[in-house]
Amino acid sequence: MLAFLGVAYETNGAHKAPEYLKISPFGLVPAINDGGDALTDSNAILIYLVQTYAKGSHWLPTDPKEAAELRRWLTIAACRLPVRLWHVPHCRRSKGPMT
């Protein structure tokens, strides 16, 4: 998302290093530090970036129904339970259900 928004960033793959643990005390990935504001959690980071650097853009709909649909998909993407997407009409494959 940072690249799409044209925001400069650095990667830090050493998620257990003391410096990284200052940003993310549990060593969670992803995490960002934006001007002293540390954030973890993919969904929170994505929404923060858009609201901070691309307010009013197509990335975060202002229509309540469209925004709810976006948040629904963010929740599905963040879910750690096995999700069988065959039951989701937009994700169906032509050859049958996913195994």
C-alpha positions as CSV (number, residue, x, y, z in Angstrom):
1,M,0.0,0.0,0.0
2,L,2.9,2.4,0.8
3,A,4.2,2.0,-2.7
4,F,0.8,2.6,-4.3
5,L,0.4,5.7,-2.2
6,G,3.9,7.0,-3.1
7,V,5.0,7.0,0.6
8,A,8.7,6.4,1.3
9,Y,9.3,3.5,3.6
10,E,12.0,1.1,4.9
11,T,11.6,-2.6,5.5
12,N,12.7,-4.3,8.7
13,G,12.7,-8.1,8.4
14,A,14.3,-8.6,11.8
15,H,11.0,-8.8,13.7
16,K,12.6,-10.1,16.9
17,A,15.4,-7.5,17.0
18,P,15.3,-5.0,19.9
19,E,14.8,-2.1,17.5
20,Y,11.8,-3.7,15.9
21,L,10.3,-4.7,19.3
22,K,10.1,-1.0,20.1
23,I,7.6,-0.7,17.3
24,S,5.9,-4.0,17.8
25,P,6.4,-5.3,21.4
26,F,5.1,-8.8,20.5
27,G,7.2,-9.0,17.3
28,L,4.1,-8.9,15.1
29,V,4.4,-8.4,11.3
30,P,3.4,-6.1,9.8
31,A,4.1,-3.0,11.9
32,I,4.9,0.6,11.0
33,N,6.2,3.6,12.8
34,D,4.9,6.7,11.1
35,G,6.4,9.8,12.7
36,G,6.4,8.2,16.2
37,D,3.0,6.6,15.8
38,A,3.5,2.8,16.0
39,L,0.8,0.6,14.5
40,T,0.4,-3.2,14.1
41,D,-2.3,-5.2,12.5
42,S,-2.7,-5.3,8.7
43,N,-6.2,-3.9,8.6
44,A,-5.5,-1.1,11.0
45,I,-2.4,-0.1,9.1
46,L,-4.1,-0.2,5.7
47,I,-7.0,2.0,6.9
48,Y,-4.6,4.4,8.7
49,L,-2.4,4.8,5.6
50,V,-5.3,5.6,3.3
51,Q,-6.9,8.0,5.7
52,T,-3.6,9.7,6.3
53,Y,-2.0,9.8,2.8
54,A,-4.9,9.3,0.4
55,K,-8.0,10.8,2.0
56,G,-10.9,10.8,-0.4
57,S,-9.3,8.3,-2.8
58,H,-10.8,5.2,-4.2
59,W,-8.9,3.0,-1.7
60,L,-11.4,3.6,1.1
61,P,-15.1,4.1,0.0
62,T,-17.1,6.8,1.7
63,D,-20.4,5.1,0.9
64,P,-21.4,3.2,4.0
65,K,-22.4,0.0,2.1
66,E,-19.2,0.0,0.1
67,A,-17.1,0.7,3.2
68,A,-18.8,-2.2,5.0
69,E,-18.1,-4.5,2.1
70,L,-14.4,-3.5,2.1
71,R,-14.2,-4.1,5.9
72,R,-15.9,-7.5,5.4
73,W,-13.2,-8.6,3.0
74,L,-10.4,-7.2,5.2
75,T,-11.9,-9.3,8.0
76,I,-12.0,-12.4,5.8
77,A,-8.4,-11.9,4.7
78,A,-7.2,-11.5,8.3
79,C,-9.1,-14.6,9.5
80,R,-6.8,-17.4,10.5
81,L,-9.5,-20.1,10.3
82,P,-9.7,-22.2,7.2
83,V,-12.1,-20.4,4.9
84,R,-13.6,-22.3,1.9
85,L,-14.1,-19.5,-0.6
86,W,-16.1,-21.7,-2.9
87,H,-19.2,-20.5,-1.0
88,V,-18.3,-16.9,-1.8
89,P,-19.8,-16.1,-5.3
90,H,-16.9,-13.8,-6.3
91,C,-14.3,-16.5,-5.6
92,R,-15.7,-19.5,-7.3
93,R,-13.5,-21.4,-9.7
94,S,-14.9,-23.0,-12.8
95,K,-13.6,-26.4,-12.0
96,G,-15.4,-26.9,-8.7
97,P,-14.8,-26.3,-5.0
98,M,-11.4,-25.7,-3.5
99,T,-10.1,-28.7,-1.6
